Amino acid sequence: MRRDFTQLTAFALLAVSMSVFAQKATIYSDQSITIYADNTVVSTKTGRPLVFFESKTWVEEDYFTQQEKYCEVDSIHKDKLNNFLKPSK
């Protein structure tokens, strides 16, 4: 009974260690970043995870504000677009 428990424990540890190793497979790597299969992105130079900071110029707009902007741009340039898309004679 003790031998079965030891074999089962050894097999479980082997399975866990293999799955951890499989998750660290490299998907992409270049001179500045490395991306692993477990979605970890690290700096190739330091090996530390990358930290992305919030941009100071980011402006969050709601859906309706964006629609107003794009519809306005579309209405301004629609004649140019229509002239461009007409077949030449």
SVG drawing of the C-alpha trace seen along z (x, -y; Angstrom):
<svg xmlns="http://www.w3.org/2000/svg" viewBox="-25 -69 45 71">
<polyline fill="none" stroke="black" stroke-width="0.4" points="0.0,0.0 2.8,-2.4 4.6,-1.7 1.4,-2.5 1.1,-5.8 4.7,-6.6 4.3,-5.8 1.1,-7.8 2.7,-10.8 5.8,-10.6 3.5,-10.4 1.4,-13.4 4.6,-15.5 5.9,-14.5 2.6,-15.5 2.5,-18.8 6.1,-19.6 5.5,-18.8 2.5,-21.0 4.3,-23.9 7.2,-23.5 4.7,-23.3 3.1,-26.6 6.4,-28.4 6.9,-27.7 8.0,-30.8 5.5,-32.2 7.5,-35.2 10.9,-36.7 13.0,-39.5 15.7,-41.8 13.3,-43.7 10.4,-41.5 9.6,-37.8 6.0,-36.4 5.3,-33.1 2.4,-30.7 1.0,-31.5 0.4,-35.1 3.5,-36.4 5.3,-39.3 8.8,-40.1 11.7,-42.2 14.3,-40.2 17.1,-42.4 16.0,-42.3 13.7,-39.3 11.2,-41.3 7.5,-41.7 6.6,-44.8 4.6,-47.5 2.3,-49.7 1.4,-53.0 -1.8,-55.0 -1.3,-57.6 -1.7,-61.2 -3.2,-62.2 -5.9,-59.4 -9.4,-60.8 -12.2,-58.3 -15.3,-59.1 -18.7,-57.5 -20.4,-55.9 -22.5,-58.9 -19.6,-61.3 -17.6,-59.0 -20.6,-58.6 -21.0,-62.4 -17.3,-62.8 -17.3,-60.0 -20.6,-61.0 -19.5,-64.6 -16.3,-63.6 -18.2,-61.3 -20.7,-64.1 -17.8,-66.5 -15.9,-64.1 -18.7,-62.2 -18.6,-64.2 -14.9,-63.5 -15.5,-59.8 -18.3,-59.6 -16.3,-61.4 -13.4,-59.1 -15.6,-56.0 -17.3,-57.0 -16.0,-55.1 -13.9,-57.2 -15.3,-57.9"/>
</svg>
